[in-house]
Amino acid sequence: MEYQILYKPSYALAVIKLREGESLNAESGAMVSMSEGIQMDTHIRGGLFSGLKRTVLGGESFFINTFKANQPGEVTVAPALPGDLAYHAMDGETLFVQSGSYIASSTEIQVDTKWGGARSFFSREGLFLLKATGRGHLFMSSYGAIHELTLAAGQKYTVDTGHMVAFQEGVQYNVRRSGSWKTTIFGGEGLVVELTGPGKIYMQTRSPESFLSWIVPKLPFKRE
C-alpha cells in the first residue's frame, strides 16, 4: 500500500494505492473516488454489538466500508469538514484517536472503542476515544490543520478537548477543568486534557464546537 496526501492543510485528500489483493477500511462517507477493479463492501465492523458500541460511545458511523483491490488501483478519501489528514505507521502499537478523527486504515488494524471515562462525560466536546492497535496504515482527519508534538518522558502539555486528535498509548491523560469554575464557564475553554509524555500527540488547529458556537447565533430563525 502506498499513499499521497494532497491539498494540505485546508482541503486534504488522501490518494491510497492498493496492490492486487490489498484491502482498506474507511468510515462511511469518507470515500471520494475509486478506480476500476476496486470492490466496495459495506458491513458492521466486529458484529452488531461492536458496531453499536462504536456508534453510541465512539461517535463513529455504524457501518464501515472495505475496499478490496481485485487489480492494482486507488481509493481516495477525505474528511467531512475542511481540514487536514495525517498518516501514522502502526508498528504493533496502540493509538487513541478522538471520536470523528478516524477516517481509514489497512484491514490489519483493529479499531475498538475506549470510553474516556465519566470525568469526560460532562465535557461539551466529550473526549471519546477509539483504540487502534496493530501493524499497518492509519489515516486520521481533522478540522483545520494537524499539529504534531512529541512529548519527552514526564513532560506535561494541556490541550482543549475540542482540539485533540490522537495520542500514543504511552501518553497519560487526565481530563479536568481549564481553571476555576469561573474560568471554565466564562473563559470559553471548558474542559481540557492534560497529557504527560513520553509519546506523540496530534492536535487540530480548529474546533468544530467553537465554530458552531460562533455561527449558530448568527443564523436566521423563523419567528412564530
mmCIF file of the C-alpha atoms, coordinates in Angstrom:
data_MODEL
# 
_entry.id   MODEL 
# 
loop_
_atom_site.group_PDB 
_atom_site.id 
_atom_site.type_symbol 
_atom_site.label_atom_id 
_atom_site.label_alt_id 
_atom_site.label_comp_id 
_atom_site.label_asym_id 
_atom_site.label_entity_id 
_atom_site.label_seq_id 
_atom_site.pdbx_PDB_ins_code 
_atom_site.Cartn_x 
_atom_site.Cartn_y 
_atom_site.Cartn_z 
_atom_site.occupancy 
_atom_site.B_iso_or_equiv 
_atom_site.pdbx_formal_charge 
_atom_site.auth_seq_id 
_atom_site.auth_comp_id 
_atom_site.auth_asym_id 
_atom_site.auth_atom_id 
_atom_site.pdbx_PDB_model_num 
ATOM 1   C CA . MET A 1 1   ? 0.000   0.000  0.000   1.00 0.00 ? 1   MET A CA 1 
ATOM 2   C CA . GLU A 1 2   ? 1.272   3.437  -0.954  1.00 0.00 ? 2   GLU A CA 1 
ATOM 3   C CA . TYR A 1 3   ? -0.285  6.817  -0.265  1.00 0.00 ? 3   TYR A CA 1 
ATOM 4   C CA . GLN A 1 4   ? -0.046  10.519 -1.027  1.00 0.00 ? 4   GLN A CA 1 
ATOM 5   C CA . ILE A 1 5   ? -1.809  13.350 0.798   1.00 0.00 ? 5   ILE A CA 1 
ATOM 6   C CA . LEU A 1 6   ? -2.687  16.277 -1.459  1.00 0.00 ? 6   LEU A CA 1 
ATOM 7   C CA . TYR A 1 7   ? -4.036  19.805 -0.862  1.00 0.00 ? 7   TYR A CA 1 
ATOM 8   C CA . LYS A 1 8   ? -2.861  20.090 2.754   1.00 0.00 ? 8   LYS A CA 1 
ATOM 9   C CA . PRO A 1 9   ? -3.814  21.538 5.144   1.00 0.00 ? 9   PRO A CA 1 
ATOM 10  C CA . SER A 1 10  ? -7.210  23.042 4.278   1.00 0.00 ? 10  SER A CA 1 
ATOM 11  C CA . TYR A 1 11  ? -8.765  20.574 1.828   1.00 0.00 ? 11  TYR A CA 1 
ATOM 12  C CA . ALA A 1 12  ? -6.681  17.427 2.226   1.00 0.00 ? 12  ALA A CA 1 
ATOM 13  C CA . LEU A 1 13  ? -7.235  14.384 0.026   1.00 0.00 ? 13  LEU A CA 1 
ATOM 14  C CA . ALA A 1 14  ? -5.551  11.013 0.588   1.00 0.00 ? 14  ALA A CA 1 
ATOM 15  C CA . VAL A 1 15  ? -4.765  9.042  -2.567  1.00 0.00 ? 15  VAL A CA 1 
ATOM 16  C CA . ILE A 1 16  ? -4.234  5.433  -1.447  1.00 0.00 ? 16  ILE A CA 1 
ATOM 17  C CA . LYS A 1 17  ? -2.830  2.983  -3.980  1.00 0.00 ? 17  LYS A CA 1 
ATOM 18  C CA . LEU A 1 18  ? -3.652  -0.673 -3.391  1.00 0.00 ? 18  LEU A CA 1 
ATOM 19  C CA . ARG A 1 19  ? -1.823  -3.655 -4.811  1.00 0.00 ? 19  ARG A CA 1 
ATOM 20  C CA . GLU A 1 20  ? -3.856  -6.588 -6.069  1.00 0.00 ? 20  GLU A CA 1 
ATOM 21  C CA . GLY A 1 21  ? -5.403  -8.363 -3.079  1.00 0.00 ? 21  GLY A CA 1 
ATOM 22  C CA . GLU A 1 22  ? -4.887  -5.476 -0.616  1.00 0.00 ? 22  GLU A CA 1 
ATOM 23  C CA . SER A 1 23  ? -7.818  -4.016 1.320   1.00 0.00 ? 23  SER A CA 1 
ATOM 24  C CA . LEU A 1 24  ? -8.628  -0.758 3.076   1.00 0.00 ? 24  LEU A CA 1 
ATOM 25  C CA . ASN A 1 25  ? -11.232 0.052  5.730   1.00 0.00 ? 25  ASN A CA 1 
ATOM 26  C CA . ALA A 1 26  ? -12.794 3.521  5.668   1.00 0.00 ? 26  ALA A CA 1 
ATOM 27  C CA . GLU A 1 27  ? -15.515 5.326  7.566   1.00 0.00 ? 27  GLU A CA 1 
ATOM 28  C CA . SER A 1 28  ? -18.893 5.543  5.866   1.00 0.00 ? 28  SER A CA 1 
ATOM 29  C CA . GLY A 1 29  ? -18.951 8.635  3.640   1.00 0.00 ? 29  GLY A CA 1 
ATOM 30  C CA . ALA A 1 30  ? -15.165 9.075  3.585   1.00 0.00 ? 30  ALA A CA 1 
ATOM 31  C CA . MET A 1 31  ? -14.657 7.801  0.023   1.00 0.00 ? 31  MET A CA 1 
ATOM 32  C CA . VAL A 1 32  ? -14.256 10.424 -2.689  1.00 0.00 ? 32  VAL A CA 1 
ATOM 33  C CA . SER A 1 33  ? -13.425 8.129  -5.598  1.00 0.00 ? 33  SER A CA 1 
ATOM 34  C CA . MET A 1 34  ? -12.062 4.729  -6.590  1.00 0.00 ? 34  MET A CA 1 
ATOM 35  C CA . SER A 1 35  ? -10.586 3.262  -9.734  1.00 0.00 ? 35  SER A CA 1 
ATOM 36  C CA . GLU A 1 36  ? -11.733 0.307  -11.818 1.00 0.00 ? 36  GLU A CA 1 
ATOM 37  C CA . GLY A 1 37  ? -11.191 -3.060 -10.195 1.00 0.00 ? 37  GLY A CA 1 
ATOM 38  C CA . ILE A 1 38  ? -11.829 -1.859 -6.630  1.00 0.00 ? 38  ILE A CA 1 
ATOM 39  C CA . GLN A 1 39  ? -14.650 -3.740 -4.914  1.00 0.00 ? 39  GLN A CA 1 
ATOM 40  C CA . MET A 1 40  ? -16.508 -1.995 -2.052  1.00 0.00 ? 40  MET A CA 1 
ATOM 41  C CA . ASP A 1 41  ? -18.307 -3.924 0.679   1.00 0.00 ? 41  ASP A CA 1 
ATOM 42  C CA . THR A 1 42  ? -20.305 -2.317 3.496   1.00 0.00 ? 42  THR A CA 1 
ATOM 43  C CA . HIS A 1 43  ? -20.582 -4.112 6.824   1.00 0.00 ? 43  HIS A CA 1 
ATOM 44  C CA . ILE A 1 44  ? -20.668 -3.678 10.595  1.00 0.00 ? 44  ILE A CA 1 
ATOM 45  C CA . ARG A 1 45  ? -17.136 -3.929 11.961  1.00 0.00 ? 45  ARG A CA 1 
ATOM 46  C CA . GLY A 1 46  ? -16.901 -6.719 14.542  1.00 0.00 ? 46  GLY A CA 1 
ATOM 47  C CA . GLY A 1 47  ? -20.614 -7.533 14.510  1.00 0.00 ? 47  GLY A CA 1 
ATOM 48  C CA . LEU A 1 48  ? -23.732 -5.822 15.841  1.00 0.00 ? 48  LEU A CA 1 
ATOM 49  C CA . PHE A 1 49  ? -22.585 -5.187 19.420  1.00 0.00 ? 49  PHE A CA 1 
ATOM 50  C CA . SER A 1 50  ? -19.215 -3.788 18.373  1.00 0.00 ? 50  SER A CA 1 
ATOM 51  C CA . GLY A 1 51  ? -20.909 -1.547 15.799  1.00 0.00 ? 51  GLY A CA 1 
ATOM 52  C CA . LEU A 1 52  ? -23.363 -0.224 18.380  1.00 0.00 ? 52  LEU A CA 1 
ATOM 53  C CA . LYS A 1 53  ? -20.538 0.397  20.847  1.00 0.00 ? 53  LYS A CA 1 
ATOM 54  C CA . ARG A 1 54  ? -18.538 2.384  18.277  1.00 0.00 ? 54  ARG A CA 1 
ATOM 55  C CA . THR A 1 55  ? -21.621 4.424  17.344  1.00 0.00 ? 55  THR A CA 1 
ATOM 56  C CA . VAL A 1 56  ? -23.002 5.152  20.829  1.00 0.00 ? 56  VAL A CA 1 
ATOM 57  C CA . LEU A 1 57  ? -19.728 5.616  22.713  1.00 0.00 ? 57  LEU A CA 1 
ATOM 58  C CA . GLY A 1 58  ? -17.287 6.457  19.954  1.00 0.00 ? 58  GLY A CA 1 
ATOM 59  C CA . GLY A 1 59  ? -19.491 8.701  17.835  1.00 0.00 ? 59  GLY A CA 1 
ATOM 60  C CA . GLU A 1 60  ? -18.413 6.842  14.695  1.00 0.00 ? 60  GLU A CA 1 
ATOM 61  C CA . SER A 1 61  ? -20.605 5.597  11.873  1.00 0.00 ? 61  SER A CA 1 
ATOM 62  C CA . PHE A 1 62  ? -22.423 2.318  12.441  1.00 0.00 ? 62  PHE A CA 1 
ATOM 63  C CA . PHE A 1 63  ? -21.165 0.868  9.155   1.00 0.00 ? 63  PHE A CA 1 
ATOM 64  C CA . ILE A 1 64  ? -17.658 0.561  7.777   1.00 0.00 ? 64  ILE A CA 1 
ATOM 65  C CA . ASN A 1 65  ? -16.676 0.264  4.104   1.00 0.00 ? 65  ASN A CA 1 
ATOM 66  C CA . THR A 1 66  ? -13.996 -2.165 2.967   1.00 0.00 ? 66  THR A CA 1 
ATOM 67  C CA . PHE A 1 67  ? -12.301 -1.589 -0.386  1.00 0.00 ? 67  PHE A CA 1 
ATOM 68  C CA . LYS A 1 68  ? -10.560 -4.611 -1.923  1.00 0.00 ? 68  LYS A CA 1 
ATOM 69  C CA . ALA A 1 69  ? -8.328  -4.372 -4.976  1.00 0.00 ? 69  ALA A CA 1 
ATOM 70  C CA . ASN A 1 70  ? -9.082  -7.125 -7.481  1.00 0.00 ? 70  ASN A CA 1 
ATOM 71  C CA . GLN A 1 71  ? -6.382  -5.466 -9.567  1.00 0.00 ? 71  GLN A CA 1 
ATOM 72  C CA . PRO A 1 72  ? -3.942  -2.638 -8.776  1.00 0.00 ? 72  PRO A CA 1 
ATOM 73  C CA . GLY A 1 73  ? -5.886  0.576  -8.242  1.00 0.00 ? 73  GLY A CA 1 
ATOM 74  C CA . GLU A 1 74  ? -6.543  3.506  -5.932  1.00 0.00 ? 74  GLU A CA 1 
ATOM 75  C CA . VAL A 1 75  ? -9.082  4.817  -3.439  1.00 0.00 ? 75  VAL A CA 1 
ATOM 76  C CA . THR A 1 76  ? -9.270  8.482  -2.415  1.00 0.00 ? 76  THR A CA 1 
ATOM 77  C CA . VAL A 1 77  ? -10.684 9.564  0.949   1.00 0.00 ? 77  VAL A CA 1 
ATOM 78  C CA . ALA A 1 78  ? -11.279 12.968 2.554   1.00 0.00 ? 78  ALA A CA 1 
ATOM 79  C CA . PRO A 1 79  ? -12.690 14.343 5.819   1.00 0.00 ? 79  PRO A CA 1 
ATOM 80  C CA . ALA A 1 80  ? -16.228 15.687 6.005   1.00 0.00 ? 80  ALA A CA 1 
ATOM 81  C CA . LEU A 1 81  ? -15.070 19.106 7.241   1.00 0.00 ? 81  LEU A CA 1 
ATOM 82  C CA . PRO A 1 82  ? -12.460 21.396 5.655   1.00 0.00 ? 82  PRO A CA 1 
ATOM 83  C CA . GLY A 1 83  ? -9.202  20.255 7.133   1.00 0.00 ? 83  GLY A CA 1 
ATOM 84  C CA . ASP A 1 84  ? -6.134  18.075 7.133   1.00 0.00 ? 84  ASP A CA 1 
ATOM 85  C CA . LEU A 1 85  ? -5.168  14.416 7.001   1.00 0.00 ? 85  LEU A CA 1 
ATOM 86  C CA . ALA A 1 86  ? -2.348  12.720 8.899   1.00 0.00 ? 86  ALA A CA 1 
ATOM 87  C CA . TYR A 1 87  ? -0.752  9.327  8.327   1.00 0.00 ? 87  TYR A CA 1 
ATOM 88  C CA . HIS A 1 88  ? 0.575   7.172  11.164  1.00 0.00 ? 88  HIS A CA 1 
ATOM 89  C CA . ALA A 1 89  ? 2.540   3.975  10.525  1.00 0.00 ? 89  ALA A CA 1 
ATOM 90  C CA . MET A 1 90  ? 1.360   1.481  13.148  1.00 0.00 ? 90  MET A CA 1 
ATOM 91  C CA . ASP A 1 91  ? 4.130   -0.855 14.313  1.00 0.00 ? 91  ASP A CA 1 
ATOM 92  C CA . GLY A 1 92  ? 2.341   -3.143 16.747  1.00 0.00 ? 92  GLY A CA 1 
ATOM 93  C CA . GLU A 1 93  ? 1.462   -0.191 18.972  1.00 0.00 ? 93  GLU A CA 1 
ATOM 94  C CA . THR A 1 94  ? -1.756  1.381  20.226  1.00 0.00 ? 94  THR A CA 1 
ATOM 95  C CA . LEU A 1 95  ? -3.011  4.831  19.275  1.00 0.00 ? 95  LEU A CA 1 
ATOM 96  C CA . PHE A 1 96  ? -6.013  6.502  20.882  1.00 0.00 ? 96  PHE A CA 1 
ATOM 97  C CA . VAL A 1 97  ? -7.942  8.533  18.302  1.00 0.00 ? 97  VAL A CA 1 
ATOM 98  C CA . GLN A 1 98  ? -10.529 11.176 19.151  1.00 0.00 ? 98  GLN A CA 1 
ATOM 99  C CA . SER A 1 99  ? -14.053 10.358 18.010  1.00 0.00 ? 99  SER A CA 1 
ATOM 100 C CA . GLY A 1 100 ? -14.584 11.683 14.492  1.00 0.00 ? 100 GLY A CA 1 
ATOM 101 C CA . SER A 1 101 ? -10.879 11.796 13.607  1.00 0.00 ? 101 SER A CA 1 
ATOM 102 C CA . TYR A 1 102 ? -10.519 8.188  12.429  1.00 0.00 ? 102 TYR A CA 1 
ATOM 103 C CA . ILE A 1 103 ? -11.021 8.032  8.663   1.00 0.00 ? 103 ILE A CA 1 
ATOM 104 C CA . ALA A 1 104 ? -9.317  4.921  7.245   1.00 0.00 ? 104 ALA A CA 1 
ATOM 105 C CA . SER A 1 105 ? -6.831  2.125  7.931   1.00 0.00 ? 105 SER A CA 1 
ATOM 106 C CA . SER A 1 106 ? -5.480  -1.088 6.475   1.00 0.00 ? 106 SER A CA 1 
ATOM 107 C CA . THR A 1 107 ? -7.559  -4.117 7.461   1.00 0.00 ? 107 THR A CA 1 
ATOM 108 C CA . GLU A 1 108 ? -4.791  -5.403 9.757   1.00 0.00 ? 108 GLU A CA 1 
ATOM 109 C CA . ILE A 1 109 ? -5.507  -2.545 12.194  1.00 0.00 ? 109 ILE A CA 1 
ATOM 110 C CA . GLN A 1 110 ? -8.000  -3.383 14.939  1.00 0.00 ? 110 GLN A CA 1 
ATOM 111 C CA . VAL A 1 111 ? -10.222 -0.442 15.898  1.00 0.00 ? 111 VAL A CA 1 
ATOM 112 C CA . ASP A 1 112 ? -12.271 -0.551 19.095  1.00 0.00 ? 112 ASP A CA 1 
ATOM 113 C CA . THR A 1 113 ? -13.986 1.958  21.377  1.00 0.00 ? 113 THR A CA 1 
ATOM 114 C CA . LYS A 1 114 ? -12.341 3.133  24.578  1.00 0.00 ? 114 LYS A CA 1 
ATOM 115 C CA . TRP A 1 115 ? -14.513 5.472  26.586  1.00 0.00 ? 115 TRP A CA 1 
ATOM 116 C CA . GLY A 1 116 ? -12.679 8.453  28.002  1.00 0.00 ? 116 GLY A CA 1 
ATOM 117 C CA . GLY A 1 117 ? -14.325 7.849  31.379  1.00 0.00 ? 117 GLY A CA 1 
ATOM 118 C CA . ALA A 1 118 ? -17.068 9.539  33.373  1.00 0.00 ? 118 ALA A CA 1 
ATOM 119 C CA . ARG A 1 119 ? -14.775 12.509 34.042  1.00 0.00 ? 119 ARG A CA 1 
ATOM 120 C CA . SER A 1 120 ? -15.051 13.457 30.354  1.00 0.00 ? 120 SER A CA 1 
ATOM 121 C CA . PHE A 1 121 ? -18.775 12.713 30.124  1.00 0.00 ? 121 PHE A CA 1 
ATOM 122 C CA . PHE A 1 122 ? -19.574 16.262 31.198  1.00 0.00 ? 122 PHE A CA 1 
ATOM 123 C CA . SER A 1 123 ? -17.353 17.849 28.568  1.00 0.00 ? 123 SER A CA 1 
ATOM 124 C CA . ARG A 1 124 ? -19.353 19.567 25.836  1.00 0.00 ? 124 ARG A CA 1 
ATOM 125 C CA . GLU A 1 125 ? -16.854 18.067 23.354  1.00 0.00 ? 125 GLU A CA 1 
ATOM 126 C CA . GLY A 1 126 ? -16.843 14.647 25.031  1.00 0.00 ? 126 GLY A CA 1 
ATOM 127 C CA . LEU A 1 127 ? -13.394 13.051 24.932  1.00 0.00 ? 127 LEU A CA 1 
ATOM 128 C CA . PHE A 1 128 ? -14.495 9.739  23.473  1.00 0.00 ? 128 PHE A CA 1 
ATOM 129 C CA . LEU A 1 129 ? -11.650 7.694  22.086  1.00 0.00 ? 129 LEU A CA 1 
ATOM 130 C CA . LEU A 1 130 ? -11.189 4.928  19.564  1.00 0.00 ? 130 LEU A CA 1 
ATOM 131 C CA . LYS A 1 131 ? -8.431  2.403  20.275  1.00 0.00 ? 131 LYS A CA 1 
ATOM 132 C CA . ALA A 1 132 ? -6.428  1.492  17.174  1.00 0.00 ? 132 ALA A CA 1 
ATOM 133 C CA . THR A 1 133 ? -3.984  -1.414 17.541  1.00 0.00 ? 133 THR A CA 1 
ATOM 134 C CA . GLY A 1 134 ? -1.770  -3.462 15.264  1.00 0.00 ? 134 GLY A CA 1 
ATOM 135 C CA . ARG A 1 135 ? 0.606   -3.138 12.338  1.00 0.00 ? 135 ARG A CA 1 
ATOM 136 C CA . GLY A 1 136 ? -0.344  -1.273 9.208   1.00 0.00 ? 136 GLY A CA 1 
ATOM 137 C CA . HIS A 1 137 ? -1.516  2.069  7.884   1.00 0.00 ? 137 HIS A CA 1 
ATOM 138 C CA . LEU A 1 138 ? -3.729  4.528  9.768   1.00 0.00 ? 138 LEU A CA 1 
ATOM 139 C CA . PHE A 1 139 ? -5.189  7.767  8.430   1.00 0.00 ? 139 PHE A CA 1 
ATOM 140 C CA . MET A 1 140 ? -6.662  10.474 10.679  1.00 0.00 ? 140 MET A CA 1 
ATOM 141 C CA . SER A 1 141 ? -8.584  13.611 9.787   1.00 0.00 ? 141 SER A CA 1 
ATOM 142 C CA . SER A 1 142 ? -9.006  16.993 11.420  1.00 0.00 ? 142 SER A CA 1 
ATOM 143 C CA . TYR A 1 143 ? -10.918 20.241 11.270  1.00 0.00 ? 143 TYR A CA 1 
ATOM 144 C CA . GLY A 1 144 ? -8.182  22.707 10.345  1.00 0.00 ? 144 GLY A CA 1 
ATOM 145 C CA . ALA A 1 145 ? -4.531  21.720 10.154  1.00 0.00 ? 145 ALA A CA 1 
ATOM 146 C CA . ILE A 1 146 ? -2.925  18.910 12.154  1.00 0.00 ? 146 ILE A CA 1 
ATOM 147 C CA . HIS A 1 147 ? -0.097  19.819 14.525  1.00 0.00 ? 147 HIS A CA 1 
ATOM 148 C CA . GLU A 1 148 ? 2.169   17.023 15.783  1.00 0.00 ? 148 GLU A CA 1 
ATOM 149 C CA . LEU A 1 149 ? 4.143   17.191 19.004  1.00 0.00 ? 149 LEU A CA 1 
ATOM 150 C CA . THR A 1 150 ? 6.423   14.635 20.675  1.00 0.00 ? 150 THR A CA 1 
ATOM 151 C CA . LEU A 1 151 ? 6.473   14.794 24.462  1.00 0.00 ? 151 LEU A CA 1 
ATOM 152 C CA . ALA A 1 152 ? 9.528   13.766 26.453  1.00 0.00 ? 152 ALA A CA 1 
ATOM 153 C CA . ALA A 1 153 ? 9.186   11.492 29.481  1.00 0.00 ? 153 ALA A CA 1 
ATOM 154 C CA . GLY A 1 154 ? 7.378   13.404 32.237  1.00 0.00 ? 154 GLY A CA 1 
ATOM 155 C CA . GLN A 1 155 ? 6.682   16.431 30.025  1.00 0.00 ? 155 GLN A CA 1 
ATOM 156 C CA . LYS A 1 156 ? 3.172   17.819 30.524  1.00 0.00 ? 156 LYS A CA 1 
ATOM 157 C CA . TYR A 1 157 ? 1.058   19.531 27.898  1.00 0.00 ? 157 TYR A CA 1 
ATOM 158 C CA . THR A 1 158 ? -2.522  20.802 28.055  1.00 0.00 ? 158 THR A CA 1 
ATOM 159 C CA . VAL A 1 159 ? -4.930  20.697 25.096  1.00 0.00 ? 159 VAL A CA 1 
ATOM 160 C CA . ASP A 1 160 ? -8.550  21.790 24.819  1.00 0.00 ? 160 ASP A CA 1 
ATOM 161 C CA . THR A 1 161 ? -10.575 18.613 24.311  1.00 0.00 ? 161 THR A CA 1 
ATOM 162 C CA . GLY A 1 162 ? -12.114 20.047 21.131  1.00 0.00 ? 162 GLY A CA 1 
ATOM 163 C CA . HIS A 1 163 ? -8.635  20.263 19.577  1.00 0.00 ? 163 HIS A CA 1 
ATOM 164 C CA . MET A 1 164 ? -7.500  16.729 20.417  1.00 0.00 ? 164 MET A CA 1 
ATOM 165 C CA . VAL A 1 165 ? -6.943  14.307 17.507  1.00 0.00 ? 165 VAL A CA 1 
ATOM 166 C CA . ALA A 1 166 ? -4.879  11.386 18.827  1.00 0.00 ? 166 ALA A CA 1 
ATOM 167 C CA . PHE A 1 167 ? -2.069  10.288 21.138  1.00 0.00 ? 167 PHE A CA 1 
ATOM 168 C CA . GLN A 1 168 ? 0.083   7.212  21.637  1.00 0.00 ? 168 GLN A CA 1 
ATOM 169 C CA . GLU A 1 169 ? -0.639  4.694  24.367  1.00 0.00 ? 169 GLU A CA 1 
ATOM 170 C CA . GLY A 1 170 ? 2.388   5.693  26.433  1.00 0.00 ? 170 GLY A CA 1 
ATOM 171 C CA . VAL A 1 171 ? 0.973   9.180  26.942  1.00 0.00 ? 171 VAL A CA 1 
ATOM 172 C CA . GLN A 1 172 ? -1.008  9.514  30.164  1.00 0.00 ? 172 GLN A CA 1 
ATOM 173 C CA . TYR A 1 173 ? -4.094  11.744 30.088  1.00 0.00 ? 173 TYR A CA 1 
ATOM 174 C CA . ASN A 1 174 ? -6.358  13.439 32.591  1.00 0.00 ? 174 ASN A CA 1 
ATOM 175 C CA . VAL A 1 175 ? -9.467  15.477 31.706  1.00 0.00 ? 175 VAL A CA 1 
ATOM 176 C CA . ARG A 1 176 ? -10.049 18.456 34.001  1.00 0.00 ? 176 ARG A CA 1 
ATOM 177 C CA . ARG A 1 177 ? -11.409 21.997 34.141  1.00 0.00 ? 177 ARG A CA 1 
ATOM 178 C CA . SER A 1 178 ? -9.284  24.619 32.406  1.00 0.00 ? 178 SER A CA 1 
ATOM 179 C CA . GLY A 1 179 ? -9.071  26.566 35.680  1.00 0.00 ? 179 GLY A CA 1 
ATOM 180 C CA . SER A 1 180 ? -11.574 27.701 38.277  1.00 0.00 ? 180 SER A CA 1 
ATOM 181 C CA . TRP A 1 181 ? -15.306 27.233 37.700  1.00 0.00 ? 181 TRP A CA 1 
ATOM 182 C CA . LYS A 1 182 ? -15.446 30.904 36.723  1.00 0.00 ? 182 LYS A CA 1 
ATOM 183 C CA . THR A 1 183 ? -12.756 30.361 34.073  1.00 0.00 ? 183 THR A CA 1 
ATOM 184 C CA . THR A 1 184 ? -14.423 27.181 32.846  1.00 0.00 ? 184 THR A CA 1 
ATOM 185 C CA . ILE A 1 185 ? -17.872 28.769 32.472  1.00 0.00 ? 185 ILE A CA 1 
ATOM 186 C CA . PHE A 1 186 ? -16.960 32.262 31.265  1.00 0.00 ? 186 PHE A CA 1 
ATOM 187 C CA . GLY A 1 187 ? -13.497 31.806 29.755  1.00 0.00 ? 187 GLY A CA 1 
ATOM 188 C CA . GLY A 1 188 ? -14.768 29.831 26.766  1.00 0.00 ? 188 GLY A CA 1 
ATOM 189 C CA . GLU A 1 189 ? -12.313 26.948 27.273  1.00 0.00 ? 189 GLU A CA 1 
ATOM 190 C CA . GLY A 1 190 ? -14.498 24.360 29.020  1.00 0.00 ? 190 GLY A CA 1 
ATOM 191 C CA . LEU A 1 191 ? -12.599 21.206 29.884  1.00 0.00 ? 191 LEU A CA 1 
ATOM 192 C CA . VAL A 1 192 ? -9.047  20.390 28.831  1.00 0.00 ? 192 VAL A CA 1 
ATOM 193 C CA . VAL A 1 193 ? -6.988  17.230 28.697  1.00 0.00 ? 193 VAL A CA 1 
ATOM 194 C CA . GLU A 1 194 ? -3.626  17.223 30.477  1.00 0.00 ? 194 GLU A CA 1 
ATOM 195 C CA . LEU A 1 195 ? -1.181  14.932 28.679  1.00 0.00 ? 195 LEU A CA 1 
ATOM 196 C CA . THR A 1 196 ? 2.042   13.548 30.153  1.00 0.00 ? 196 THR A CA 1 
ATOM 197 C CA . GLY A 1 197 ? 4.788   12.040 27.977  1.00 0.00 ? 197 GLY A CA 1 
ATOM 198 C CA . PRO A 1 198 ? 6.550   10.167 26.623  1.00 0.00 ? 198 PRO A CA 1 
ATOM 199 C CA . GLY A 1 199 ? 4.872   9.865  23.244  1.00 0.00 ? 199 GLY A CA 1 
ATOM 200 C CA . LYS A 1 200 ? 3.468   11.622 20.220  1.00 0.00 ? 200 LYS A CA 1 
ATOM 201 C CA . ILE A 1 201 ? 0.255   13.652 20.217  1.00 0.00 ? 201 ILE A CA 1 
ATOM 202 C CA . TYR A 1 202 ? -1.795  15.070 17.341  1.00 0.00 ? 202 TYR A CA 1 
ATOM 203 C CA . MET A 1 203 ? -3.859  18.266 17.632  1.00 0.00 ? 203 MET A CA 1 
ATOM 204 C CA . GLN A 1 204 ? -6.177  20.106 15.237  1.00 0.00 ? 204 GLN A CA 1 
ATOM 205 C CA . THR A 1 205 ? -5.947  23.881 14.849  1.00 0.00 ? 205 THR A CA 1 
ATOM 206 C CA . ARG A 1 206 ? -9.721  24.380 14.731  1.00 0.00 ? 206 ARG A CA 1 
ATOM 207 C CA . SER A 1 207 ? -12.582 23.113 16.887  1.00 0.00 ? 207 SER A CA 1 
ATOM 208 C CA . PRO A 1 208 ? -15.964 22.223 15.321  1.00 0.00 ? 208 PRO A CA 1 
ATOM 209 C CA . GLU A 1 209 ? -17.725 23.096 18.571  1.00 0.00 ? 209 GLU A CA 1 
ATOM 210 C CA . SER A 1 210 ? -16.138 26.550 18.694  1.00 0.00 ? 210 SER A CA 1 
ATOM 211 C CA . PHE A 1 211 ? -17.185 27.161 15.094  1.00 0.00 ? 211 PHE A CA 1 
ATOM 212 C CA . LEU A 1 212 ? -20.765 26.127 15.859  1.00 0.00 ? 212 LEU A CA 1 
ATOM 213 C CA . SER A 1 213 ? -20.805 28.382 18.931  1.00 0.00 ? 213 SER A CA 1 
ATOM 214 C CA . TRP A 1 214 ? -19.803 31.271 16.679  1.00 0.00 ? 214 TRP A CA 1 
ATOM 215 C CA . ILE A 1 215 ? -22.113 30.634 13.730  1.00 0.00 ? 215 ILE A CA 1 
ATOM 216 C CA . VAL A 1 216 ? -25.346 29.372 15.335  1.00 0.00 ? 216 VAL A CA 1 
ATOM 217 C CA . PRO A 1 217 ? -26.263 32.734 16.959  1.00 0.00 ? 217 PRO A CA 1 
ATOM 218 C CA . LYS A 1 218 ? -25.823 34.393 13.552  1.00 0.00 ? 218 LYS A CA 1 
ATOM 219 C CA . LEU A 1 219 ? -28.219 32.072 11.720  1.00 0.00 ? 219 LEU A CA 1 
ATOM 220 C CA . PRO A 1 220 ? -31.631 33.482 10.789  1.00 0.00 ? 220 PRO A CA 1 
ATOM 221 C CA . PHE A 1 221 ? -34.591 31.920 12.539  1.00 0.00 ? 221 PHE A CA 1 
ATOM 222 C CA . LYS A 1 222 ? -38.293 31.975 11.932  1.00 0.00 ? 222 LYS A CA 1 
ATOM 223 C CA . ARG A 1 223 ? -40.438 33.767 14.478  1.00 0.00 ? 223 ARG A CA 1 
ATOM 224 C CA . GLU A 1 224 ? -43.753 32.174 15.367  1.00 0.00 ? 224 GLU A CA 1 
# 
